[in-house]
Amino acid sequence: MLNNQQQTPDGMHVASTVQASNVNFYQLIVALIGFAGIALAAYFGLQSQQSSNQTNELSVFIQSQIQVNANQNKRIDRLEEENKALTKLNTMQSIQLANMTARDQSRRKPSQIYADFVIGMPIPAWIKGPGPDNTFVMIQINAEFTARYGRTQEEYKGNTDFDFFPKDLAEGYQAIDREVVRTGAPAITQEYTLINGVRTLETSIKFRVMLENGVWGVAGFVFP
């Protein structure tokens, strides 16, 4: 408090009281700036926390989606394997049906029965019979065989694998044919063939068939 003496017109002195400010203006500015800094720090800290939480949530979501996709892929792979197994089972049943049909229809030539069977197959199929020098020659192919390998029934009939394939491939085909005829057991194989000049790995099934005069031939088809 400050006391100031003031003189009245009659010469008397009167004391007046003035209150002095205890807060400096610059101190007030500094305080306001400090408060603003604290507020901004708190705001950005909150934003950073929210951003971190969102990042964590996104990471968890992505990981869960990856796991879901992995599980779906496993189920697809399992279904594909089951489908292959069913296809092979159906094929073996078709072979058995063809054998029974050949036995039951004794008035028809067995080779004609198997030829009809091959022609009706929805995948590439063929029949071979005994040829010279312990080989097998082509007797019948179907339209799917022609479409896949680019040669017609007229081109294949009466020829061996050596007429159309490299020696190493032809020898492999003929060796399996001889083994199927010798044992009577069907063979499920993976062999290379030529498609448009490119070696391509294929799965095939070969089985023994009875032809005219009691001779054995070999039929087969490919899973393209």
C-alpha positions, 0 to 999 in steps of 0.5 A: 500500500502507498500513502500519498499526502494531498493538500486541501484548499484549506491547507489540511493534508489528507492521506489517500491510499493506492493499491500496488499490483503484486503481478508483473506483466511479463510474468503473466505472459510467461505463465500463460505461455507455460500453461499453453505449452502444458496444454499442447503437450497434453493434447499431442500426448493424447493424440499420440496415444490414440494413434498408437492404439489405432496402429496396434488395432490395425496390426492385430486386424492384419494378423488375424486376416493373415491367419484366416487366409492361411486357414482358407488356403489349407482348406483349399489344398485339402479339398484339392487333394480330396478331389484328386483322390476321388477322381482316381477312385472314380477312374478305377471304378470306370476301369472295373466297369469296363472290364465287367462290360467286356466280359458280359458282352461276349458277342462283341469283340473286346477291343471294340468294347474298350474302343467305345469306352476310350472314345467316350472318356472326357479326358485324353485316352488311348488303347495300344496293342502288341507290336513288333519287337516287344513294343505296343502300337496305337489302336485307338485314341479319342478326340480329347487326346487329339486336342491335347497332343495335336495328332489324329487317329489316322496319324497314331494308329499302327505306330509306336511311341518311338514314331512321335516322341524322343527316345528316352520318353518312348522307352519309358512309356513302353517299359510301363506298358510291358509291366502293366501287361505282365503283372495285370496291375494298373499303374498310376504314373507321372511322366513327361510328354511333349505338348507343343514341343515343351516337356510337360509332366502329367499323371496317367493311369494305365491298365491291361485289356483283353483284345482279339485272339486272347492277346493283352493290350494296354489302355490309359488316360491322362489327367490334364 
